[in-house]
Amino acid sequence: METVAKPWPALWALVLGFFMILVDSTIVSVANPKIMEGLHTDINSVIWVTSAYLLAYAVPLLVTGRMGDKYGPKNLYLIGLSVFTLASLWCGLSGSIGMLILARAVQGLGAAMMTPQTMAVITRIFAPDKRGPAMGLWGATAGVAMLVGPILGGVLVDGLGWEWIFFVNVPVGIVAFVMAVRLVPALKTHDHKFDLLGVALSSIGLFMLVFGIQEGEKYNWGAISGPITVWGLIIAGLVFLVLFGIWQGTTKGEALVPLHLFKVRNFSLANIAITTMGFSVTAMSLPLFFYYQLVRGMTPTQSALMMVPMALFSGVLAPFVGKLVDLVNPRYVALTGFVLMSVSLLWTSSLMSPDTPIWLFLLPSGLLGIASSGIWAPLSTTATRNLGPSEAGAGAGIYNTTRQIGSVLGSAAIAALISARLAAEMPAGASQGASGVSGQLPAFLQAGFATAMGQSIILPAAVVVLGAATAAFFAKPRSVEAIYAEYEGQRSSANQPH
């Protein structure tokens, strides 16, 4: 650990950029119907605006984490922030869905440069038993972003147009850049070699898997072009990912993913759990906002206000949970959070009909906020606490990658499920028209559409149950003294002559 006289100002500066990334994701969710209208596209295409961002965000994380170690986390953060801010301007200026998807991919690359540096700085300037409040700030940031993002997005979309959900990032990015230059310390760098074959195998595999899942319904799970089929792409993607895992375990060089870290029980379990969280958070918002706007006729601002209870509870409780996980076994906090989240999503699903009193949705929204506040900080703390100082940076990179992979798969899976449920629940021939509509649906289509959206939310609710089962097996975290004693012992053994 590196001693920094004032670690909190540095963290606040980095959190502003993290906040902007989270706001950008929630803003886009609430603006999807208006983007469909403005760029004359359909649900499946507009979901790629999110999927392209998440995919470009997830794939480079392992490399950008190492680049932060090699060139300095501050430098990588500033470069990523610049890319993200300029790409936001490009997004707002896009005149076609294809151009917007491309700009969002570049934006995701900028986010990939920024995110690992934030967590790496936390692990390097805060002692393991002091990271709880810092991770709590991360949770509070997520809660506030959930509140500010949709509401700000709704106001901007209603008042100025969907383009402004991206333009708003420009001044925020400039302020975040100045703060980072002044407040974030230049930490020591460590030399790394980059596993280019590992990057290629993981990138190709993940893209094939996500593209196959998301586009499957569009091609009726059959041929895409000539001999290339949806299932062929999915299987090929899985094969590439298996080859990536084999390569990581056999390479003589520096592996992109140090597999020995997964021998640490809590690290492995926390990565599985955060994957389910990334999946569910991304998957639940799409059908919910489509329901509010296309079935209930709400404006983007009105639909965003339905998320206020969730954001308020999450933002207020997260700092307290951050302190709590330094005092008790995080297993109990995370398990409770996951169970409550699944209950909240199932509750929401049961309410989704055209004539449910709208205020009833505020109740599961509040429960969802309580649940999420009990998940983020415990998982982040559990993932890195039992790792030695030399392993914390790599662990943070893997942890962020698995979270984003969960988000990518959540976006792809919910797109496929929405298309399938619309085809099953809507009148013959009406589902395709409904997927490209803007504004409130005709009354005779609302029941089928609402049912399809309600059924879709059951998917993230089920995946969250897997997160709960994983959290139940967390081991009690070791003391800081034990972690550092083991680390020093390993260093001494490595330095002994053989």
N, C-alpha and C positions, 0 to 999 in steps of 0.2 A: 504494500500500500504506500502511496506517495502522500506526504503531508502537505496539505494546502491550508494556509491560515484561515481563509474564509471560503469554505466549499459551497455554502448555500447561494451566494450571488452567482457563482459559475453555473450551478444547477438551474437557477431561475432563468438565466440567459438561454441555456440549452432547451429548457422546457417550453419556451416561447415558440421555438421552431417545431418542436414535437406537437404543441397545441395546434399550430397552423396545419400540420399534416392531418391531424384528427378532424379538425373543423372541415377541411377540404373533403374528406370522405363523407361526413354527414351532410354537408351542403349538397353534394351531388345526389345523394339518395332522395332528398326532398324535391330536387329539381328535375328528376328523370322524366315525368310526364311532359313538362314544358320543353325539355330538350327534344323529346319525340316530336312534339308539335313544330318547334322551330326548325328542326333539321329534316323533317318529313321522313321519319324512320319508325321502327317498331320496337317492341319490348326486348326481343333478343339482341338486336343491334345496340340499343342504348345500354343494356347491361354490360356490353363489352367496354363501354366507357369506364366502368368500374373494374372489370376484369383485367383489362390491359394495364391499368394503373397498378393493380395488386400483383399481377404477374411480373411486371418490370420492377416492382418493389421487392418481391420475394427472392427472385433468382440471384441477384448480385450480393445479397446481404452477407453471405459467408466471406466473399472476397473483400467487400468494403470494410468489414470488421478488421480483417488482416491489414488492409491498406491503412486503416487508422493507426494500428500498432506500428507500421513501418514508417509512415510519413507524418504521424501526429494526428490525434483525434480532432484537434481544433482545426487543422488545415482541411481535413476531409469534410468536416461539418460545414465549414464556410463555402467550400466548393459545391457541396450538395445543396446548400441553401440557395446559392446563386442559380444553379440549374433549375431547382424547383420554382423559384420566383419567376425566372424568365419563361419557363414552360407554362406557368399559370397565365402569363400574358398571351402566349401563343394559343392556349385553350380558348380564352375569351374571344380571340380574333378568328377562330375556326369557322369556316362557312359550310362545312360538310361533316357528316358523321365520321367518315374515314379520317379526315384531318384532325378531328377532335380526339379520336381514339389514339392516333399517333402522338399527338401532343401530350395526352395523358400518360402514355408509356414513358415519354421523356421525363415527365413530372415524377413518375414512380421511380425512375433511376435516381433522380435527385433525392427523393425520400430515402432510398436505400443507402445513399452515402451518409445521410444525417443520423438515422436512427441508431445504428450500432455505437456511434460515438457517444451518444447521450448515456446509454447504459454502461459503456466502458468507463466513462468518466465517473459515474456513480461508484462502480466497483473499485476504482483506483483512488478516489479521494475520501471515501467513507469507509470506516471499519465495518466488518461484517455484522457486528451487533448494533451498528448505528444506521444500517441501511433501511430499516423499516420505515422511519419517517420520510426518507428520500423516495422510497418506492410508494409511500402513501401520497406524496405529492404527484407522482405519476398517475395514481388512481384518481386523485382530485382533478388533475388536468383532463383526464378522459371524461369525467363526469361533467365538468364545465363545458368541454367541447361538445358533448352531446346536447347540451342546452343551447349554447351559442350558435353552433353550426346550423341545425335545422331552422331555428327562428331567424337568424341572420339570412340564411338562404331563402326562406320564405319571403321575408321583407324585400330582399334584392330582386328575387324572381318576379314578385307581384308588382314592384315599383319600377324596376329598371330593365329587367330581362335576365334570362338565365346566364348570359355572358358575364354578368357582374359577380357571380359566385366565384369566378376565377380572377377577375380583375382586383377583387378585394385583397387577394394574397400579396399583391405587389407592395403596398405601403407596409404591411405587416412584415414581409420579408426584409425590407430595408431596415426597419427598426431592429429586427432580430439579428441582422448582420452586424450592425453597429454595437449592439449589446455583447454579442459573442466576441468581437474583436477586443473589446475593452475588459470583459470580465472573465472569460474562460482562460485558464492557465495553459501554457504550452508544456505538456507532459513529455516524459522521456519516450523515445521511440525504440522499437526492437525490430531487428531485421527479419524478414520473412521471405520465403520463396513461394510463388503462387502455382497451385496445381491446375494447370490449364486444361488437362484432360478431364479432371474432376468437374471443372466449371462447365465444359462442353456436355458431358454426360448428364449432369443434373439439369442444365438448362433445356436441353432437347427433350429429356424425359418429362419434365414438368410441363413444358408447353404442349406436348402431344397429349398428355393426360387431361389437362384442363380444356384444350380445344375439343377433344373427343367428347368429354362429358357435357360441355356447354352446347355444342352444336349438334348433339345426337338427335334431339327431337326434330330439328330443322330438316335433317336428312333421313328421318324415319329410321334411325339407327342402322342405316344401310350404307350404300356406296356414296362417297363424296365426289370422287373423280376417278373414273376408270377402275383400277384394282384397289384403290385406296378406300377403305371403309372406316366407319366410325369405330367399330370394335377393334379393327386392326390398329388404328391410332392409339386407342386406350391400352391395348396389350403391348404395343411397341413402347409406349411411354413407361409402362411398368417395368418392362425389360431393361430399358435404359437406366431407370432408377435402381434396379437390382444390381446392374453392372457398376453403377456409381458406388453403391455400398461395398461391393467386392473390391473395387479399386481402392477405396479408402482404407480397407483393412489390409491390403497387400503392398501398397506403394512403399518404396524405400525412401522417398522424399517426404516433404512436409505435407501431411494430408490436409485437405480442405476442411474435413470434419474429423477431429481427433476422436476416434471411436472409443478410446479408453475412458473418456469422460462419462460414457453411458454405463460404466460400471458403478458409478455413484447413483445409488437408488433414487434419491430425491431428484437428482438432475433429470434422469430418464422419465420419471413419472410427471414432473413439472412440465416437460416438453410435450408429453402426450396431452396433459390437461390444457395447456395454453393453445394447442392446436384445435381442440374442441371449442374453446372460447372464441378464437379467431373465426372459425367456421360459423358458429352460431350468431355472433354479433353481426357479421356481414350478411348472413342469409335471412335474418329475421326482419331487417329494415325494408327490404324491397317489397315483399307482399303487403306489409303494413301500410306503407305510404301509397301504394297503388290502390289499396282498399279505401283509405281515407279520401283520396282525391277522385277516383273514378267511380266508386260506389256511393259515397256519402256527399260528393260534390264539394268538398272542402277546397279552399285555396291552399297553395303551399304554406303560407303563414299559419293558417288554421290547423293544418295537419301537423306542422312542427310543434305547435303549442300543446298537442296531445302528449308530447314527450317530456314536458316540463317536470312532472312528478319524478320520472326516472332520473333526469339529470340533476335535480335538486337533491334527492336522497343520496345519489352516488357521490356528488361533489362534496356534500356536507360530511358524510360518514367516512369517506376514504382516508382523510388524515388520521382519524381516530383508529381506524383499522390498521393503518401503517404502524402506529405505536403499539397496538395490541399484539401484532405478530412477533414483536421482539420479546414479548412476555409469556406467550402461550404457544403451544404446538400449532403451527399454521394449518395442520390437517383439519382441525375442527372448524376453523373459520372458512376455509375454502370449500369443504364438504357442504356446510350449511348454505354457502352462497350458490353453489351449483344446484342444489336441490330446489332452493327458492326460485332460481332462474327458470328451471324446467316447469315448475308449477305456474309461474307467471306467463310463460309462453303458451302453455296448454289452456290457461284461463283466457288469454287473449283470443286464441283460436276458437274457443267455444262461443265467444261473443260476436264473431264476424258474420253478421247477417245484415240485410239492407235496413232493418227497422229496429235494431238494438239502440236503446238510449245512449247517446254518444258519451255522456259523462261516466258511464260504467267502465269505459276503457281507461280512465284515469287511475283506477284502482290497481289493475295488474301493472300499469306503467310505474306506479310508485313502488310496488313490490320488486319490479325488475331493477330499479335503482338501488334498493337495499341489497339485493342479491349481487349485483355487479361490484358494489363497494367491498364485498367480502371475497372477491376473487382475484382482482388484479395484483394488489400488494402481496398477499400470501404466496401466490404463484411465483412472482418475480423474486421475492426473498428466498423462497425454498429452492429455486433453480440454482442460485449462485452461492448460497451460504456455506455449503459443505465442500466447495471447491477451494483449492489453494490459490494464493495470489497470482501465480503464473498461469493458472487455468481460467481465471475469471473472465478475461477478455474473450477467449475462444468460446467459453460457455455462453457469454452474453450474445455473441454472434449467432450461435446455433439456436438459442432460445428465441431470438427475434425472427430467425428464418422460419422456424416451425410455426410460430404465430402467424406469419404472413402466408405460409403455405396453406394453413387452415383457412385463412380468409379467401385465398384464391379458389380453393376447392369449394368453399361455401358459396361463393358467387357463381361458380360454374354449376354446382349442383342445384341451387335454387332456381337458376334460369331454366335448366332442363325440367325440373319438377313443375314450375309454373306453367310452362308450355304444355306439359303432359296433362295437368289437372284442368287447364282451360279447355283442352280438346275433349276431355271426358265430361266436364260439367256444363259446357256451353252448348246451345243448339247447334246442329250441324251447319258448318260453314261460318258460324258466328265468331268462333274463337280467333280466327285469323284477323277478322275485322276489329275485334276487341283489343288485340295486341298492338294495334297502331292508333287507337283512338286517343283523343285528348279531351279534357273536360268530362263531365259526368256522363256515364253510360245511360242509354235508354232504359226505362224501368223494367222491361221484360228480360233484359240481360243482367240486371244487377244481382239477382239471387245466385245464379250460376257462377258469376265472377267472384262474388263474396265467398261462396263455398270453396272455390278453387284456391283463393288466397288463404283462407282459414286452414285448409288441408296442407298447404305449403309450409305454414309456420310449425306444423307438427314435426317437420324434419329437424330444424335446429333444436326444438325441445327434446327430441330423442338423442341427438348428439351430445347435448349438455349432460344427459344421464351418464354417458360414458365418462365425461369429465368428473362427475361426482364419484363414480366407481374408482377412478384413478386416484383422486385426492384421498380417498379412504385408506390408501396404502402408504401414504407419506410416513417416513420414519421421523422420530423426534430429532430435530436438528442438533448437531454436535456443538459444543462450546467453541468459542473463538480460540481459546488456548489449545484445545485439542487439534483444531484445524492447522494452526500455525506450527505446532510441535511436529505433526506428521509431515508438513511441508519442509521444515528445516531438516528433519531426518532423511527425507528423500534427497534433498540437496547435498547433504553430507555424504550419503551413500554414493551419489553420482560422482562426487569429487574424489572418492577414494581411489587410489591406484589399483589396477586390476592385473 
